[in-house]
C-alpha cells in the first residue's frame, strides 16, 4: 500500500527509525561533503547553504545559532577522542572521506552530524 503523505509525528521512534536507516546515514555523509565543497568557507555560510538545501529556506538567527553550537560541540567531542571522525564520515574507521580542499576528516565528521540533524527535521521530511 502506498502512502502519498506521511502524517506528522513527534514520537522519538519516528526520528530514530530515520536516523538508523543506512540510506539516511549515507545521505548525511554525502550532504556533509557537499556542504564542505559548495557551502563556502565559513561555518555560517555552510549552515545557511545546508539549511537551504534541506528546507528550501534560510535559517532564522536562532536556528543558525543552535547549529553553530552543535557544530562546535561535535568538533570538541571529536578533538577529545569521544568520536571517531573516520567512522562517522565514512562508516569505516580505517577509510578517509573524499573531502574538499582545506577541509579535514574532523570537519567531515562534525558536518555529518549536523547533516543528520537537518535531514531529520520535520520540515525536511515533510514538504508542504
Backbone atoms as SQL, in Angstrom:
CREATE TABLE atoms (id INTEGER PRIMARY KEY, chain TEXT, resi INTEGER, resn TEXT, atom TEXT, x REAL, y REAL, z REAL);
INSERT INTO atoms VALUES
  (1, 'A', 1, 'UNK', 'N', 0.847, -1.175, 0.000),
  (2, 'A', 1, 'UNK', 'CA', 0.000, 0.000, 0.000),
  (3, 'A', 1, 'UNK', 'C', 0.896, 1.243, 0.000),
  (4, 'A', 2, 'UNK', 'N', 0.629, 2.157, -0.876),
  (5, 'A', 2, 'UNK', 'CA', 1.408, 3.388, -0.982),
  (6, 'A', 2, 'UNK', 'C', 0.786, 4.474, -0.123),
  (7, 'A', 3, 'UNK', 'N', 1.641, 5.339, 0.341),
  (8, 'A', 3, 'UNK', 'CA', 1.186, 6.457, 1.175),
  (9, 'A', 3, 'UNK', 'C', 1.673, 7.738, 0.517),
  (10, 'A', 4, 'UNK', 'N', 0.759, 8.568, 0.085),
  (11, 'A', 4, 'UNK', 'CA', 1.122, 9.803, -0.603),
  (12, 'A', 4, 'UNK', 'C', 1.608, 10.876, 0.359),
  (13, 'A', 5, 'UNK', 'N', 1.274, 10.725, 1.616),
  (14, 'A', 5, 'UNK', 'CA', 1.633, 11.738, 2.592),
  (15, 'A', 5, 'UNK', 'C', 1.923, 11.083, 3.928),
  (16, 'A', 6, 'UNK', 'N', 2.997, 11.513, 4.580),
  (17, 'A', 6, 'UNK', 'CA', 3.346, 11.000, 5.892),
  (18, 'A', 6, 'UNK', 'C', 2.714, 11.899, 6.934),
  (19, 'A', 7, 'UNK', 'N', 2.044, 11.308, 7.896),
  (20, 'A', 7, 'UNK', 'CA', 1.446, 12.066, 8.980),
  (21, 'A', 7, 'UNK', 'C', 2.566, 12.585, 9.879),
  (22, 'A', 8, 'UNK', 'N', 2.480, 13.840, 10.273),
  (23, 'A', 8, 'UNK', 'CA', 3.488, 14.424, 11.144),
  (24, 'A', 8, 'UNK', 'C', 3.520, 13.671, 12.462),
  (25, 'A', 9, 'UNK', 'N', 4.726, 13.379, 12.928),
  (26, 'A', 9, 'UNK', 'CA', 4.884, 12.605, 14.148),
  (27, 'A', 9, 'UNK', 'C', 5.906, 13.275, 15.045),
  (28, 'A', 10, 'UNK', 'N', 5.601, 13.360, 16.312),
  (29, 'A', 10, 'UNK', 'CA', 6.539, 13.903, 17.287),
  (30, 'A', 10, 'UNK', 'C', 7.104, 12.798, 18.175),
  (31, 'A', 11, 'UNK', 'N', 6.933, 11.549, 17.773),
  (32, 'A', 11, 'UNK', 'CA', 7.419, 10.455, 18.594),
  (33, 'A', 11, 'UNK', 'C', 8.893, 10.212, 18.341),
  (34, 'A', 12, 'UNK', 'N', 9.632, 9.852, 19.364),
  (35, 'A', 12, 'UNK', 'CA', 11.052, 9.561, 19.180),
  (36, 'A', 12, 'UNK', 'C', 11.293, 8.370, 18.257),
  (37, 'A', 13, 'UNK', 'N', 10.354, 7.438, 18.210),
  (38, 'A', 13, 'UNK', 'CA', 10.549, 6.264, 17.360),
  (39, 'A', 13, 'UNK', 'C', 10.623, 6.629, 15.889),
  (40, 'A', 14, 'UNK', 'N', 9.830, 7.589, 15.460),
  (41, 'A', 14, 'UNK', 'CA', 9.880, 8.013, 14.060),
  (42, 'A', 14, 'UNK', 'C', 11.254, 8.601, 13.737),
  (43, 'A', 15, 'UNK', 'N', 11.776, 9.425, 14.633),
  (44, 'A', 15, 'UNK', 'CA', 13.096, 10.027, 14.416),
  (45, 'A', 15, 'UNK', 'C', 14.191, 8.964, 14.449),
  (46, 'A', 16, 'UNK', 'N', 14.122, 8.043, 15.388),
  (47, 'A', 16, 'UNK', 'CA', 15.143, 7.003, 15.497),
  (48, 'A', 16, 'UNK', 'C', 15.138, 6.068, 14.298),
  (49, 'A', 17, 'UNK', 'N', 13.968, 5.787, 13.780),
  (50, 'A', 17, 'UNK', 'CA', 13.883, 4.930, 12.599),
  (51, 'A', 17, 'UNK', 'C', 14.646, 5.563, 11.445),
  (52, 'A', 18, 'UNK', 'N', 14.426, 6.846, 11.229),
  (53, 'A', 18, 'UNK', 'CA', 15.144, 7.533, 10.165),
  (54, 'A', 18, 'UNK', 'C', 16.631, 7.641, 10.432),
  (55, 'A', 19, 'UNK', 'N', 17.002, 7.976, 11.656),
  (56, 'A', 19, 'UNK', 'CA', 18.416, 8.161, 11.984),
  (57, 'A', 19, 'UNK', 'C', 19.233, 6.886, 11.828),
  (58, 'A', 20, 'UNK', 'N', 18.617, 5.741, 12.040),
  (59, 'A', 20, 'UNK', 'CA', 19.345, 4.475, 11.986),
  (60, 'A', 20, 'UNK', 'C', 19.288, 3.784, 10.629),
  (61, 'A', 21, 'UNK', 'N', 18.560, 4.346, 9.685),
  (62, 'A', 21, 'UNK', 'CA', 18.490, 3.774, 8.344),
  (63, 'A', 21, 'UNK', 'C', 19.826, 3.968, 7.638),
  (64, 'A', 22, 'UNK', 'N', 20.405, 2.916, 7.055),
  (65, 'A', 22, 'UNK', 'CA', 21.676, 3.075, 6.341),
  (66, 'A', 22, 'UNK', 'C', 21.618, 4.130, 5.227),
  (67, 'A', 23, 'UNK', 'N', 20.510, 4.206, 4.522),
  (68, 'A', 23, 'UNK', 'CA', 20.383, 5.205, 3.456),
  (69, 'A', 23, 'UNK', 'C', 20.428, 6.613, 4.046),
  (70, 'A', 24, 'UNK', 'N', 19.802, 6.800, 5.197),
  (71, 'A', 24, 'UNK', 'CA', 19.795, 8.095, 5.865),
  (72, 'A', 24, 'UNK', 'C', 21.216, 8.484, 6.285),
  (73, 'A', 25, 'UNK', 'N', 21.961, 7.537, 6.840),
  (74, 'A', 25, 'UNK', 'CA', 23.341, 7.800, 7.267),
  (75, 'A', 25, 'UNK', 'C', 24.196, 8.182, 6.056),
  (76, 'A', 26, 'UNK', 'N', 24.052, 7.434, 4.966),
  (77, 'A', 26, 'UNK', 'CA', 24.810, 7.742, 3.761),
  (78, 'A', 26, 'UNK', 'C', 24.417, 9.091, 3.174),
  (79, 'A', 27, 'UNK', 'N', 23.144, 9.433, 3.245),
  (80, 'A', 27, 'UNK', 'CA', 22.695, 10.737, 2.755),
  (81, 'A', 27, 'UNK', 'C', 23.316, 11.862, 3.589),
  (82, 'A', 28, 'UNK', 'N', 23.397, 11.670, 4.889),
  (83, 'A', 28, 'UNK', 'CA', 24.007, 12.679, 5.761),
  (84, 'A', 28, 'UNK', 'C', 25.498, 12.829, 5.452),
  (85, 'A', 29, 'UNK', 'N', 26.173, 11.716, 5.225),
  (86, 'A', 29, 'UNK', 'CA', 27.595, 11.776, 4.872),
  (87, 'A', 29, 'UNK', 'C', 27.790, 12.523, 3.551),
  (88, 'A', 30, 'UNK', 'N', 26.950, 12.237, 2.575),
  (89, 'A', 30, 'UNK', 'CA', 27.049, 12.911, 1.273),
  (90, 'A', 30, 'UNK', 'C', 26.712, 14.395, 1.389),
  (91, 'A', 31, 'UNK', 'N', 25.690, 14.724, 2.184),
  (92, 'A', 31, 'UNK', 'CA', 25.333, 16.131, 2.373),
  (93, 'A', 31, 'UNK', 'C', 26.476, 16.888, 3.036),
  (94, 'A', 32, 'UNK', 'N', 27.108, 16.286, 4.018),
  (95, 'A', 32, 'UNK', 'CA', 28.232, 16.944, 4.702),
  (96, 'A', 32, 'UNK', 'C', 29.359, 17.257, 3.721),
  (97, 'A', 33, 'UNK', 'N', 29.694, 16.289, 2.879),
  (98, 'A', 33, 'UNK', 'CA', 30.760, 16.522, 1.903),
  (99, 'A', 33, 'UNK', 'C', 30.356, 17.587, 0.888),
  (100, 'A', 34, 'UNK', 'N', 29.091, 17.587, 0.498),
  (101, 'A', 34, 'UNK', 'CA', 28.603, 18.611, -0.433),
  (102, 'A', 34, 'UNK', 'C', 28.674, 19.998, 0.197),
  (103, 'A', 35, 'UNK', 'N', 28.284, 20.110, 1.448),
  (104, 'A', 35, 'UNK', 'CA', 28.323, 21.404, 2.138),
  (105, 'A', 35, 'UNK', 'C', 29.760, 21.893, 2.254),
  (106, 'A', 36, 'UNK', 'N', 30.684, 21.000, 2.571),
  (107, 'A', 36, 'UNK', 'CA', 32.090, 21.402, 2.660),
  (108, 'A', 36, 'UNK', 'C', 32.634, 21.824, 1.298),
  (109, 'A', 37, 'UNK', 'N', 32.142, 21.206, 0.250),
  (110, 'A', 37, 'UNK', 'CA', 32.615, 21.503, -1.103),
  (111, 'A', 37, 'UNK', 'C', 31.979, 22.775, -1.673),
  (112, 'A', 38, 'UNK', 'N', 30.665, 22.965, -1.430),
  (113, 'A', 38, 'UNK', 'CA', 29.918, 24.035, -2.096),
  (114, 'A', 38, 'UNK', 'C', 29.480, 25.176, -1.185),
  (115, 'A', 39, 'UNK', 'N', 29.556, 24.995, 0.111),
  (116, 'A', 39, 'UNK', 'CA', 28.914, 25.916, 1.039),
  (117, 'A', 39, 'UNK', 'C', 29.683, 27.147, 1.445),
  (118, 'A', 40, 'UNK', 'N', 30.871, 27.338, 0.913),
  (119, 'A', 40, 'UNK', 'CA', 31.663, 28.496, 1.316),
  (120, 'A', 40, 'UNK', 'C', 32.731, 28.096, 2.309),
  (121, 'A', 41, 'UNK', 'N', 33.359, 29.093, 2.905),
  (122, 'A', 41, 'UNK', 'CA', 34.484, 28.809, 3.799),
  (123, 'A', 41, 'UNK', 'C', 34.164, 29.020, 5.272),
  (124, 'A', 42, 'UNK', 'N', 33.098, 29.722, 5.573),
  (125, 'A', 42, 'UNK', 'CA', 32.761, 29.953, 6.988),
  (126, 'A', 42, 'UNK', 'C', 31.654, 29.004, 7.435),
  (127, 'A', 43, 'UNK', 'N', 31.625, 28.726, 8.724),
  (128, 'A', 43, 'UNK', 'CA', 30.581, 27.859, 9.260),
  (129, 'A', 43, 'UNK', 'C', 29.199, 28.452, 9.026),
  (130, 'A', 44, 'UNK', 'N', 29.072, 29.767, 9.163),
  (131, 'A', 44, 'UNK', 'CA', 27.775, 30.411, 8.965),
  (132, 'A', 44, 'UNK', 'C', 27.296, 30.237, 7.525),
  (133, 'A', 45, 'UNK', 'N', 28.182, 30.441, 6.564),
  (134, 'A', 45, 'UNK', 'CA', 27.801, 30.271, 5.151),
  (135, 'A', 45, 'UNK', 'C', 27.437, 28.820, 4.868),
  (136, 'A', 46, 'UNK', 'N', 28.176, 27.904, 5.453),
  (137, 'A', 46, 'UNK', 'CA', 27.884, 26.484, 5.250),
  (138, 'A', 46, 'UNK', 'C', 26.556, 26.089, 5.885),
  (139, 'A', 47, 'UNK', 'N', 26.277, 26.619, 7.054),
  (140, 'A', 47, 'UNK', 'CA', 24.990, 26.330, 7.702),
  (141, 'A', 47, 'UNK', 'C', 23.851, 26.875, 6.863),
  (142, 'A', 48, 'UNK', 'N', 23.996, 28.087, 6.377),
  (143, 'A', 48, 'UNK', 'CA', 22.957, 28.673, 5.522),
  (144, 'A', 48, 'UNK', 'C', 22.728, 27.810, 4.282),
  (145, 'A', 49, 'UNK', 'N', 23.819, 27.356, 3.673),
  (146, 'A', 49, 'UNK', 'CA', 23.723, 26.535, 2.460),
  (147, 'A', 49, 'UNK', 'C', 23.047, 25.197, 2.772),
  (148, 'A', 50, 'UNK', 'N', 23.491, 24.529, 3.808),
  (149, 'A', 50, 'UNK', 'CA', 22.919, 23.229, 4.181),
  (150, 'A', 50, 'UNK', 'C', 21.443, 23.356, 4.535),
  (151, 'A', 51, 'UNK', 'N', 21.098, 24.390, 5.272),
  (152, 'A', 51, 'UNK', 'CA', 19.716, 24.600, 5.681),
  (153, 'A', 51, 'UNK', 'C', 18.830, 24.837, 4.458),
  (154, 'A', 52, 'UNK', 'N', 19.325, 25.644, 3.511),
  (155, 'A', 52, 'UNK', 'CA', 18.574, 25.902, 2.280),
  (156, 'A', 52, 'UNK', 'C', 18.394, 24.630, 1.456),
  (157, 'A', 53, 'UNK', 'N', 19.443, 23.805, 1.379),
  (158, 'A', 53, 'UNK', 'CA', 19.335, 22.548, 0.642),
  (159, 'A', 53, 'UNK', 'C', 18.260, 21.637, 1.235),
  (160, 'A', 54, 'UNK', 'N', 18.151, 21.642, 2.563),
  (161, 'A', 54, 'UNK', 'CA', 17.214, 20.733, 3.241),
  (162, 'A', 54, 'UNK', 'C', 15.794, 21.275, 3.340),
  (163, 'A', 55, 'UNK', 'N', 15.655, 22.570, 3.545),
  (164, 'A', 55, 'UNK', 'CA', 14.329, 23.121, 3.845),
  (165, 'A', 55, 'UNK', 'C', 13.829, 24.124, 2.806),
  (166, 'A', 56, 'UNK', 'N', 14.668, 24.494, 1.867),
  (167, 'A', 56, 'UNK', 'CA', 14.325, 25.486, 0.840),
  (168, 'A', 56, 'UNK', 'C', 14.095, 26.881, 1.408),
  (169, 'A', 57, 'UNK', 'N', 14.702, 27.149, 2.555),
  (170, 'A', 57, 'UNK', 'CA', 14.651, 28.491, 3.131),
  (171, 'A', 57, 'UNK', 'C', 15.923, 28.737, 3.938),
  (172, 'A', 58, 'UNK', 'N', 16.163, 29.995, 4.258),
  (173, 'A', 58, 'UNK', 'CA', 17.301, 30.334, 5.108),
  (174, 'A', 58, 'UNK', 'C', 16.938, 30.096, 6.569),
  (175, 'A', 59, 'UNK', 'N', 17.931, 29.752, 7.397),
  (176, 'A', 59, 'UNK', 'CA', 17.626, 29.562, 8.819),
  (177, 'A', 59, 'UNK', 'C', 17.393, 30.898, 9.505),
  (178, 'A', 60, 'UNK', 'N', 16.615, 30.868, 10.570),
  (179, 'A', 60, 'UNK', 'CA', 16.473, 32.059, 11.404),
  (180, 'A', 60, 'UNK', 'C', 17.774, 32.245, 12.178),
  (181, 'A', 61, 'UNK', 'N', 17.932, 33.394, 12.797),
  (182, 'A', 61, 'UNK', 'CA', 19.134, 33.633, 13.598),
  (183, 'A', 61, 'UNK', 'C', 19.241, 32.607, 14.722),
  (184, 'A', 62, 'UNK', 'N', 18.123, 32.268, 15.338),
  (185, 'A', 62, 'UNK', 'CA', 18.128, 31.282, 16.431),
  (186, 'A', 62, 'UNK', 'C', 18.509, 29.893, 15.918),
  (187, 'A', 63, 'UNK', 'N', 17.957, 29.494, 14.785),
  (188, 'A', 63, 'UNK', 'CA', 18.291, 28.190, 14.203),
  (189, 'A', 63, 'UNK', 'C', 19.773, 28.123, 13.851),
  (190, 'A', 64, 'UNK', 'N', 20.279, 29.201, 13.270),
  (191, 'A', 64, 'UNK', 'CA', 21.697, 29.252, 12.908),
  (192, 'A', 64, 'UNK', 'C', 22.567, 29.143, 14.158),
  (193, 'A', 65, 'UNK', 'N', 22.212, 29.843, 15.206),
  (194, 'A', 65, 'UNK', 'CA', 22.989, 29.808, 16.448),
  (195, 'A', 65, 'UNK', 'C', 23.003, 28.401, 17.056),
  (196, 'A', 66, 'UNK', 'N', 21.869, 27.722, 17.028),
  (197, 'A', 66, 'UNK', 'CA', 21.791, 26.351, 17.562),
  (198, 'A', 66, 'UNK', 'C', 22.698, 25.428, 16.756),
  (199, 'A', 67, 'UNK', 'N', 22.675, 25.559, 15.443),
  (200, 'A', 67, 'UNK', 'CA', 23.501, 24.697, 14.600),
  (201, 'A', 67, 'UNK', 'C', 24.988, 25.008, 14.750),
  (202, 'A', 68, 'UNK', 'N', 25.344, 26.259, 14.942),
  (203, 'A', 68, 'UNK', 'CA', 26.740, 26.622, 15.187),
  (204, 'A', 68, 'UNK', 'C', 27.214, 26.026, 16.500),
  (205, 'A', 69, 'UNK', 'N', 26.357, 26.067, 17.533),
  (206, 'A', 69, 'UNK', 'CA', 26.715, 25.451, 18.825),
  (207, 'A', 69, 'UNK', 'C', 26.867, 23.934, 18.677),
  (208, 'A', 70, 'UNK', 'N', 25.952, 23.302, 17.941),
  (209, 'A', 70, 'UNK', 'CA', 26.033, 21.863, 17.712),
  (210, 'A', 70, 'UNK', 'C', 27.336, 21.519, 16.997),
  (211, 'A', 71, 'UNK', 'N', 27.678, 22.261, 15.979),
  (212, 'A', 71, 'UNK', 'CA', 28.904, 22.016, 15.223),
  (213, 'A', 71, 'UNK', 'C', 30.130, 22.149, 16.127),
  (214, 'A', 72, 'UNK', 'N', 30.169, 23.186, 16.938),
  (215, 'A', 72, 'UNK', 'CA', 31.294, 23.398, 17.855),
  (216, 'A', 72, 'UNK', 'C', 31.388, 22.260, 18.883),
  (217, 'A', 73, 'UNK', 'N', 30.261, 21.840, 19.407),
  (218, 'A', 73, 'UNK', 'CA', 30.244, 20.746, 20.384),
  (219, 'A', 73, 'UNK', 'C', 30.762, 19.452, 19.762),
  (220, 'A', 74, 'UNK', 'N', 30.327, 19.147, 18.551),
  (221, 'A', 74, 'UNK', 'CA', 30.769, 17.912, 17.900),
  (222, 'A', 74, 'UNK', 'C', 32.249, 17.976, 17.549),
  (223, 'A', 75, 'UNK', 'N', 32.724, 19.123, 17.127),
  (224, 'A', 75, 'UNK', 'CA', 34.158, 19.272, 16.864),
  (225, 'A', 75, 'UNK', 'C', 34.970, 19.020, 18.135),
  (226, 'A', 76, 'UNK', 'N', 34.463, 19.515, 19.258),
  (227, 'A', 76, 'UNK', 'CA', 35.160, 19.312, 20.529),
  (228, 'A', 76, 'UNK', 'C', 35.149, 17.839, 20.927),
  (229, 'A', 77, 'UNK', 'N', 34.012, 17.174, 20.763),
  (230, 'A', 77, 'UNK', 'CA', 33.916, 15.749, 21.090),
  (231, 'A', 77, 'UNK', 'C', 34.869, 14.930, 20.226),
  (232, 'A', 78, 'UNK', 'N', 35.003, 15.308, 18.962),
  (233, 'A', 78, 'UNK', 'CA', 35.934, 14.612, 18.064),
  (234, 'A', 78, 'UNK', 'C', 37.373, 14.884, 18.510),
  (235, 'A', 79, 'UNK', 'N', 37.687, 16.143, 18.801),
  (236, 'A', 79, 'UNK', 'CA', 39.038, 16.509, 19.232),
  (237, 'A', 79, 'UNK', 'C', 39.414, 15.819, 20.547),
  (238, 'A', 80, 'UNK', 'N', 38.436, 15.640, 21.424),
  (239, 'A', 80, 'UNK', 'CA', 38.686, 14.986, 22.713),
  (240, 'A', 80, 'UNK', 'C', 38.760, 13.466, 22.600),
  (241, 'A', 81, 'UNK', 'N', 38.493, 12.929, 21.426),
  (242, 'A', 81, 'UNK', 'CA', 38.589, 11.489, 21.225),
  (243, 'A', 81, 'UNK', 'C', 37.330, 10.702, 21.543),
  (244, 'A', 82, 'UNK', 'N', 36.231, 11.391, 21.812),
  (245, 'A', 82, 'UNK', 'CA', 34.974, 10.695, 22.124),
  (246, 'A', 82, 'UNK', 'C', 34.313, 10.114, 20.881),
  (247, 'A', 83, 'UNK', 'N', 34.594, 10.713, 19.732),
  (248, 'A', 83, 'UNK', 'CA', 34.012, 10.257, 18.474),
  (249, 'A', 83, 'UNK', 'C', 35.114, 9.981, 17.471),
  (250, 'A', 84, 'UNK', 'N', 34.927, 8.960, 16.641),
  (251, 'A', 84, 'UNK', 'CA', 35.884, 8.609, 15.602),
  (252, 'A', 84, 'UNK', 'C', 35.464, 9.311, 14.315),
  (253, 'A', 85, 'UNK', 'N', 36.245, 10.277, 13.883),
  (254, 'A', 85, 'UNK', 'CA', 35.896, 11.089, 12.717),
  (255, 'A', 85, 'UNK', 'C', 35.740, 10.245, 11.461),
  (256, 'A', 86, 'UNK', 'N', 36.607, 9.281, 11.265),
  (257, 'A', 86, 'UNK', 'CA', 36.526, 8.448, 10.059),
  (258, 'A', 86, 'UNK', 'C', 35.272, 7.576, 10.082),
  (259, 'A', 87, 'UNK', 'N', 34.953, 7.013, 11.222),
  (260, 'A', 87, 'UNK', 'CA', 33.768, 6.160, 11.340),
  (261, 'A', 87, 'UNK', 'C', 32.503, 6.954, 11.036),
  (262, 'A', 88, 'UNK', 'N', 32.423, 8.159, 11.563),
  (263, 'A', 88, 'UNK', 'CA', 31.228, 8.986, 11.355),
  (264, 'A', 88, 'UNK', 'C', 31.113, 9.427, 9.898),
  (265, 'A', 89, 'UNK', 'N', 32.210, 9.861, 9.318),
  (266, 'A', 89, 'UNK', 'CA', 32.147, 10.451, 7.982),
  (267, 'A', 89, 'UNK', 'C', 32.138, 9.435, 6.841),
  (268, 'A', 90, 'UNK', 'N', 32.568, 8.176, 7.114),
  (269, 'A', 90, 'UNK', 'CA', 32.591, 7.179, 6.043),
  (270, 'A', 90, 'UNK', 'C', 31.917, 5.864, 6.409),
  (271, 'A', 91, 'UNK', 'N', 31.714, 5.620, 7.691),
  (272, 'A', 91, 'UNK', 'CA', 31.179, 4.332, 8.128),
  (273, 'A', 91, 'UNK', 'C', 32.265, 3.296, 8.328),
  (274, 'A', 92, 'UNK', 'N', 33.526, 3.681, 8.142),
  (275, 'A', 92, 'UNK', 'CA', 34.664, 2.765, 8.257),
  (276, 'A', 92, 'UNK', 'C', 35.779, 3.502, 9.000),
  (277, 'A', 93, 'UNK', 'N', 36.206, 2.955, 10.118),
  (278, 'A', 93, 'UNK', 'CA', 37.201, 3.648, 10.937),
  (279, 'A', 93, 'UNK', 'C', 38.589, 3.704, 10.290),
  (280, 'A', 94, 'UNK', 'N', 38.792, 2.964, 9.207),
  (281, 'A', 94, 'UNK', 'CA', 40.083, 2.976, 8.509),
  (282, 'A', 94, 'UNK', 'C', 40.076, 3.839, 7.251),
  (283, 'A', 95, 'UNK', 'N', 38.909, 4.215, 6.784),
  (284, 'A', 95, 'UNK', 'CA', 38.775, 4.917, 5.498),
  (285, 'A', 95, 'UNK', 'C', 38.706, 6.430, 5.696),
  (286, 'A', 96, 'UNK', 'N', 39.395, 7.162, 4.841),
  (287, 'A', 96, 'UNK', 'CA', 39.326, 8.630, 4.853),
  (288, 'A', 96, 'UNK', 'C', 38.230, 9.107, 3.905),
  (289, 'A', 97, 'UNK', 'N', 37.477, 10.139, 4.296),
  (290, 'A', 97, 'UNK', 'CA', 36.469, 10.679, 3.378),
  (291, 'A', 97, 'UNK', 'C', 37.126, 11.469, 2.255),
  (292, 'A', 98, 'UNK', 'N', 36.444, 11.546, 1.136),
  (293, 'A', 98, 'UNK', 'CA', 36.914, 12.356, -0.003),
  (294, 'A', 98, 'UNK', 'C', 36.497, 13.794, 0.254),
  (295, 'A', 99, 'UNK', 'N', 37.343, 14.525, 0.944),
  (296, 'A', 99, 'UNK', 'CA', 36.969, 15.866, 1.404),
  (297, 'A', 99, 'UNK', 'C', 37.433, 16.956, 0.448),
  (298, 'A', 100, 'UNK', 'N', 36.790, 18.094, 0.580),
  (299, 'A', 100, 'UNK', 'CA', 37.130, 19.269, -0.222),
  (300, 'A', 100, 'UNK', 'C', 38.477, 19.833, 0.229),
  (301, 'A', 101, 'UNK', 'N', 39.172, 20.527, -0.665),
  (302, 'A', 101, 'UNK', 'CA', 40.432, 21.170, -0.269),
  (303, 'A', 101, 'UNK', 'C', 40.206, 22.113, 0.912),
  (304, 'A', 102, 'UNK', 'N', 41.110, 22.053, 1.867),
  (305, 'A', 102, 'UNK', 'CA', 41.012, 22.912, 3.038),
  (306, 'A', 102, 'UNK', 'C', 40.181, 22.328, 4.165),
  (307, 'A', 103, 'UNK', 'N', 39.479, 21.239, 3.921),
  (308, 'A', 103, 'UNK', 'CA', 38.672, 20.589, 4.957),
  (309, 'A', 103, 'UNK', 'C', 39.454, 19.420, 5.537),
  (310, 'A', 104, 'UNK', 'N', 39.041, 18.971, 6.706),
  (311, 'A', 104, 'UNK', 'CA', 39.694, 17.850, 7.382),
  (312, 'A', 104, 'UNK', 'C', 38.678, 16.728, 7.609),
  (313, 'A', 105, 'UNK', 'N', 39.154, 15.530, 7.919),
  (314, 'A', 105, 'UNK', 'CA', 38.218, 14.461, 8.279),
  (315, 'A', 105, 'UNK', 'C', 37.356, 14.836, 9.483),
  (316, 'A', 106, 'UNK', 'N', 37.912, 15.623, 10.383),
  (317, 'A', 106, 'UNK', 'CA', 37.142, 16.083, 11.545),
  (318, 'A', 106, 'UNK', 'C', 36.005, 17.002, 11.107),
  (319, 'A', 107, 'UNK', 'N', 36.268, 17.863, 10.123),
  (320, 'A', 107, 'UNK', 'CA', 35.204, 18.711, 9.571),
  (321, 'A', 107, 'UNK', 'C', 34.106, 17.846, 8.964),
  (322, 'A', 108, 'UNK', 'N', 34.504, 16.839, 8.185),
  (323, 'A', 108, 'UNK', 'CA', 33.527, 15.962, 7.537),
  (324, 'A', 108, 'UNK', 'C', 32.663, 15.260, 8.577),
  (325, 'A', 109, 'UNK', 'N', 33.275, 14.818, 9.661),
  (326, 'A', 109, 'UNK', 'CA', 32.514, 14.125, 10.714),
  (327, 'A', 109, 'UNK', 'C', 31.556, 15.077, 11.422),
  (328, 'A', 110, 'UNK', 'N', 32.042, 16.245, 11.805),
  (329, 'A', 110, 'UNK', 'CA', 31.179, 17.211, 12.504),
  (330, 'A', 110, 'UNK', 'C', 30.015, 17.634, 11.610),
  (331, 'A', 111, 'UNK', 'N', 30.292, 17.856, 10.341),
  (332, 'A', 111, 'UNK', 'CA', 29.233, 18.238, 9.408),
  (333, 'A', 111, 'UNK', 'C', 28.286, 17.090, 9.122),
  (334, 'A', 112, 'UNK', 'N', 28.762, 15.854, 9.191),
  (335, 'A', 112, 'UNK', 'CA', 27.871, 14.705, 9.033),
  (336, 'A', 112, 'UNK', 'C', 26.845, 14.685, 10.155),
  (337, 'A', 113, 'UNK', 'N', 27.267, 14.996, 11.358),
  (338, 'A', 113, 'UNK', 'CA', 26.335, 15.030, 12.490),
  (339, 'A', 113, 'UNK', 'C', 25.319, 16.150, 12.306),
  (340, 'A', 114, 'UNK', 'N', 25.782, 17.322, 11.886),
  (341, 'A', 114, 'UNK', 'CA', 24.856, 18.428, 11.626),
  (342, 'A', 114, 'UNK', 'C', 23.894, 18.050, 10.498),
  (343, 'A', 115, 'UNK', 'N', 24.408, 17.400, 9.467),
  (344, 'A', 115, 'UNK', 'CA', 23.557, 16.976, 8.345),
  (345, 'A', 115, 'UNK', 'C', 22.489, 15.993, 8.811),
  (346, 'A', 116, 'UNK', 'N', 22.829, 15.100, 9.731),
  (347, 'A', 116, 'UNK', 'CA', 21.836, 14.149, 10.254),
  (348, 'A', 116, 'UNK', 'C', 20.707, 14.895, 10.955),
  (349, 'A', 117, 'UNK', 'N', 21.052, 15.942, 11.672),
  (350, 'A', 117, 'UNK', 'CA', 20.031, 16.749, 12.351),
  (351, 'A', 117, 'UNK', 'C', 19.142, 17.437, 11.320),
  (352, 'A', 118, 'UNK', 'N', 19.756, 18.060, 10.326),
  (353, 'A', 118, 'UNK', 'CA', 18.985, 18.777, 9.309),
  (354, 'A', 118, 'UNK', 'C', 18.089, 17.834, 8.512),
  (355, 'A', 119, 'UNK', 'N', 18.587, 16.669, 8.165),
  (356, 'A', 119, 'UNK', 'CA', 17.796, 15.721, 7.397),
  (357, 'A', 119, 'UNK', 'C', 16.655, 15.116, 8.209),
  (358, 'A', 120, 'UNK', 'N', 16.749, 15.201, 9.529),
  (359, 'A', 120, 'UNK', 'CA', 15.715, 14.641, 10.395),
  (360, 'A', 120, 'UNK', 'C', 14.653, 15.669, 10.802),
  (361, 'A', 121, 'UNK', 'N', 14.794, 16.902, 10.349),
  (362, 'A', 121, 'UNK', 'CA', 13.776, 17.914, 10.655),
  (363, 'A', 121, 'UNK', 'C', 12.456, 17.569, 9.971),
  (364, 'A', 122, 'UNK', 'N', 11.336, 17.772, 10.657),
  (365, 'A', 122, 'UNK', 'CA', 10.034, 17.583, 10.028),
  (366, 'A', 122, 'UNK', 'C', 9.938, 18.403, 8.747),
  (367, 'A', 123, 'UNK', 'N', 10.490, 19.592, 8.786),
  (368, 'A', 123, 'UNK', 'CA', 10.427, 20.497, 7.635),
  (369, 'A', 123, 'UNK', 'C', 11.186, 19.922, 6.428),
  (370, 'A', 124, 'UNK', 'N', 12.180, 19.107, 6.677),
  (371, 'A', 124, 'UNK', 'CA', 12.913, 18.466, 5.590),
  (372, 'A', 124, 'UNK', 'C', 12.154, 17.240, 5.083),
  (373, 'A', 125, 'UNK', 'N', 11.640, 16.461, 5.997),
  (374, 'A', 125, 'UNK', 'CA', 10.971, 15.205, 5.642),
  (375, 'A', 125, 'UNK', 'C', 9.610, 15.451, 5.015),
  (376, 'A', 126, 'UNK', 'N', 8.864, 16.397, 5.565),
  (377, 'A', 126, 'UNK', 'CA', 7.501, 16.663, 5.111),
  (378, 'A', 126, 'UNK', 'C', 7.484, 17.988, 4.369),
  (379, 'A', 127, 'UNK', 'N', 7.270, 17.955, 3.100),
  (380, 'A', 127, 'UNK', 'CA', 7.194, 19.177, 2.307),
  (381, 'A', 127, 'UNK', 'C', 5.725, 19.590, 2.177),
  (382, 'A', 128, 'UNK', 'N', 5.460, 20.862, 2.404),
  (383, 'A', 128, 'UNK', 'CA', 4.112, 21.354, 2.192),
  (384, 'A', 128, 'UNK', 'C', 3.374, 21.718, 3.395);
